[in-house]
Amino acid sequence: MSDLVERESGKLLNYFLRRTSNHEDAADLLGETLLIVWRRERSIPEDETQSRMWMYGIARKVLAGQRRGNRRRTALRQRLAEELNTPQPDHADDEMLDVVRSAIQQLDAIDQEIVRLHYWDGFSLVEAASLLGLRPATVRSRHARIRSKLRIKFETGLEH
């Protein structure tokens, strides 16, 4: 294996340099490729030509994975930029928003997170449970208690 790596690593670096925009990415890709080669040492073909082709096959897959990741990150950045540029609704009653935030802050930390995940971030209670590492039944019962607490707080708070 060390002969193969010695013989081909410089060529592989050039392979990546011709296909990436900077030296750091090429070096990272080479490192990742060599790590996979090392892990799969038992799969290296005996024939010199076949082993070279095998190594380049790994390099192609590593490069393809990097490109997929770059596309996903670019798409995510674009979606986030669009979302951040979307005008936020005007809050006609900022005082009421402050009351809601204050009421939520008086809850236990886990209950605050359930409220935020469910109402502000749009997750279902089952999804929130999964994110928090809790059983769905636990989150549903906590949610019911939270609603009762907040309903009482707002009914008594708004009467005064």
Beta strands, then each sheet from edge to edge (+ up, - down):
end
